[in-house]
Amino acid sequence: MQLDTRCPVCHRLDEDGGHCFLKCKLVKRCWSTLSLEPVRQQLLSKQSAWEVVTEILSLKEEVRTKTVLFLWKWWTERNKINKGEKGQGVDGVAADELNLLNDLSKLERKEPIRQTAGNARWKAPPPGQLMINSVQEMMQGSWGFTVRDYEGEVVLAGAGRLRSIPDSVCRGFASGYRSWHFTSAGGDGLDNSSKSSCLTIHGSRRMQNVDKGHS
């Protein structure tokens, strides 16, 4: 069985990792266009793939990120050409690389989302009262709830899906409403207008003095 070992980009015989990422005439132009030629020269002096990876990881963060993104982008470009598709060329690869860096920079500048609800610990209600905890999942339309007594024992739980919920605010409202509906009915009621499916209800104790909470 004969294998074609030519570089699909420049058609040089016996392509290896060093040629693909560092020596191919087109990849050299990409390194230069992205102002990464000094990095390429450093990597050329390495004797193994392990040394190359170690050298990349030792670079300053900004240069390291730029280098890793470029190597990934070039590998994608090389494989596209290898499948017979038209490549983007040096300018296209460089432009995509810079766009990726710009998008990454925007993500890093965004303030982290404070997840106060997810970090809140469950607090037991006073004796004789029950606590409802409603949960809305990121899956479209998913909702659920649990009802616990002051000792933390689950006395009622439910979950289901609604066919159309536009956003997380509505999802939270639906979850809270369904939990109130079922606890008010003692676990025996079902609102047919909810268009819910896969409903699971455990327990049938009628709720008295319900204390509502959300997690």
C-alpha positions as CSV (number, residue, x, y, z in Angstrom):
1,M,0.0,0.0,0.0
2,Q,1.5,3.3,-1.1
3,L,0.9,6.4,0.9
4,D,1.1,9.9,-0.5
5,T,3.6,11.7,1.8
6,R,3.7,14.9,-0.2
7,C,2.8,18.2,1.5
8,P,-0.6,19.1,0.2
9,V,0.2,22.8,0.4
10,C,3.6,23.0,-1.4
11,H,3.8,19.4,-2.7
12,R,7.2,18.7,-1.2
13,L,8.0,15.0,-0.7
14,D,8.1,13.4,2.8
15,E,6.0,15.8,4.8
16,D,6.6,15.7,8.5
17,G,5.6,17.8,11.5
18,G,8.6,20.1,11.2
19,H,7.8,20.8,7.5
20,C,4.1,21.2,8.0
21,F,4.3,23.8,10.8
22,L,7.7,25.4,10.4
23,K,9.3,24.9,7.0
24,C,6.6,24.8,4.3
25,K,7.0,27.9,2.2
26,L,3.4,29.1,2.8
27,V,3.5,28.5,6.5
28,K,6.8,30.5,6.7
29,R,5.0,33.4,5.1
30,C,2.2,33.1,7.7
31,W,4.6,33.2,10.6
32,S,6.2,36.3,9.1
33,T,2.8,38.0,8.4
34,L,1.8,37.5,12.0
35,S,5.1,38.8,13.3
36,L,5.9,35.4,14.8
37,E,9.1,34.7,12.8
38,P,11.3,35.0,16.0
39,V,9.2,32.2,17.5
40,R,9.5,30.1,14.4
41,Q,13.3,30.4,14.6
42,Q,13.3,29.3,18.2
43,L,11.2,26.3,17.4
44,L,13.4,25.3,14.4
45,S,16.3,24.7,16.8
46,K,14.4,22.0,18.8
47,Q,15.1,18.4,18.3
48,S,11.7,16.8,19.1
49,A,8.0,17.5,19.3
50,W,8.3,17.5,23.1
51,E,10.9,20.3,23.0
52,V,8.7,22.3,20.6
53,V,5.7,22.1,22.9
54,T,7.8,22.9,26.0
55,E,9.2,25.9,24.2
56,I,5.8,27.2,23.2
57,L,4.5,26.8,26.8
58,S,7.4,28.8,28.1
59,L,6.5,31.8,25.9
60,K,4.8,34.9,27.3
61,E,1.1,34.5,27.6
62,E,0.2,36.8,24.7
63,V,2.7,35.3,22.3
64,R,1.9,31.8,23.5
65,T,-1.8,32.3,22.8
66,K,-1.1,33.7,19.4
67,T,1.2,30.9,18.5
68,V,-1.2,28.1,19.6
69,L,-4.1,29.6,17.7
70,F,-2.0,29.9,14.6
71,L,-0.8,26.3,14.7
72,W,-4.4,25.2,15.1
73,K,-5.6,27.5,12.3
74,W,-2.8,26.3,10.0
75,W,-3.5,22.6,10.7
76,T,-7.2,23.3,9.7
77,E,-6.0,25.1,6.6
78,R,-3.6,22.2,5.7
79,N,-6.4,19.6,6.1
80,K,-8.8,21.5,4.1
81,I,-6.4,21.6,1.2
82,N,-5.6,17.9,1.7
83,K,-9.3,17.1,1.1
84,G,-9.2,19.0,-2.2
85,E,-10.9,22.1,-1.0
86,K,-9.6,25.6,-1.8
87,G,-7.4,27.1,0.9
88,Q,-7.7,30.7,2.2
89,G,-4.1,31.6,1.4
90,V,-1.6,33.4,3.7
91,D,-3.7,36.6,4.0
92,G,-6.9,34.6,4.8
93,V,-5.2,32.5,7.5
94,A,-3.6,35.6,9.1
95,A,-6.9,37.5,9.0
96,D,-8.8,34.6,10.7
97,E,-6.0,34.4,13.3
98,L,-6.3,38.1,14.2
99,N,-10.1,37.8,14.3
100,L,-9.8,34.9,16.8
101,L,-7.4,36.9,18.9
102,N,-9.8,39.9,18.9
103,D,-12.8,37.7,19.9
104,L,-10.8,36.1,22.7
105,S,-9.7,39.5,23.9
106,K,-13.4,40.7,24.1
107,L,-14.3,37.6,26.1
108,E,-11.5,38.2,28.6
109,R,-12.6,41.8,29.1
110,K,-16.1,40.8,30.0
111,E,-16.9,40.9,33.7
112,P,-17.5,37.4,35.2
113,I,-21.1,36.5,35.9
114,R,-21.8,36.5,39.6
115,Q,-23.7,33.3,40.4
116,T,-25.1,34.1,43.7
117,A,-28.0,31.7,43.5
118,G,-25.8,28.8,42.7
119,N,-23.5,29.5,45.6
120,A,-26.3,29.9,48.1
121,R,-26.6,27.1,50.7
122,W,-30.0,25.6,51.6
123,K,-31.5,26.9,54.8
124,A,-33.9,24.8,56.8
125,P,-37.4,26.4,57.4
126,P,-38.8,26.7,61.0
127,P,-40.4,23.5,62.4
128,G,-43.9,23.0,61.1
129,Q,-43.1,24.8,57.7
130,L,-41.8,23.5,54.4
131,M,-39.3,25.0,52.0
132,I,-39.9,25.0,48.2
133,N,-36.7,25.1,46.0
134,S,-37.4,25.6,42.3
135,V,-34.7,24.9,39.7
136,Q,-34.6,26.1,36.1
137,E,-32.1,24.3,33.8
138,M,-30.5,25.7,30.7
139,M,-32.2,23.1,28.6
140,Q,-35.1,24.8,26.8
141,G,-38.3,24.5,28.8
142,S,-36.9,22.3,31.7
143,W,-38.1,23.0,35.2
144,G,-38.2,21.3,38.5
145,F,-38.7,21.7,42.3
146,T,-38.2,20.0,45.6
147,V,-40.1,20.5,48.9
148,R,-38.3,19.7,52.1
149,D,-39.2,19.9,55.8
150,Y,-37.2,21.5,58.6
151,E,-35.0,18.3,58.8
152,G,-34.1,18.5,55.1
153,E,-36.3,15.5,54.2
154,V,-37.8,15.7,50.7
155,V,-41.5,15.4,51.0
156,L,-42.5,16.3,47.4
157,A,-40.6,16.7,44.1
158,G,-41.5,17.4,40.5
159,A,-39.9,18.0,37.1
160,G,-41.1,18.5,33.5
161,R,-40.7,20.5,30.3
162,L,-42.7,23.2,28.6
163,R,-42.7,23.3,24.9
164,S,-42.0,27.0,24.5
165,I,-40.2,29.2,27.0
166,P,-38.4,32.2,25.5
167,D,-35.8,32.9,28.1
168,S,-34.4,32.1,31.6
169,V,-36.6,34.7,33.3
170,C,-39.8,32.9,32.0
171,R,-38.2,29.6,32.8
172,G,-37.7,30.6,36.4
173,F,-41.3,31.9,36.6
174,A,-42.6,28.7,35.2
175,S,-40.6,26.6,37.6
176,G,-41.8,28.6,40.6
177,Y,-45.4,28.5,39.4
178,R,-45.4,24.8,38.9
179,S,-43.9,24.1,42.3
180,W,-46.6,26.3,43.9
181,H,-49.3,24.6,41.9
182,F,-48.3,21.1,42.9
183,T,-47.7,21.8,46.5
184,S,-51.0,23.6,46.8
185,A,-52.6,20.5,45.3
186,G,-50.7,18.2,47.6
187,G,-49.1,16.5,44.7
188,D,-52.4,15.3,43.2
189,G,-53.1,18.1,40.8
190,L,-52.1,18.6,37.2
191,D,-52.9,21.7,35.1
192,N,-53.7,20.3,31.6
193,S,-53.1,23.7,30.1
194,S,-49.4,23.5,31.0
195,K,-48.6,21.3,28.0
196,S,-46.0,19.6,30.1
197,S,-44.5,16.1,29.5
198,C,-42.2,13.7,31.4
199,L,-43.7,14.8,34.7
200,T,-42.6,13.0,37.8
201,I,-44.2,13.6,41.2
202,H,-43.2,11.9,44.4
203,G,-45.2,12.2,47.6
204,S,-48.8,13.3,48.2
205,R,-48.7,15.1,51.6
206,R,-50.9,18.1,51.6
207,M,-48.9,21.3,52.1
208,Q,-49.6,23.5,55.0
209,N,-47.7,26.7,55.9
210,V,-45.4,26.6,52.9
211,D,-42.3,28.7,53.0
212,K,-41.1,29.5,49.4
213,G,-37.4,29.8,48.4
214,H,-35.4,29.5,45.2
215,S,-32.0,28.0,44.4
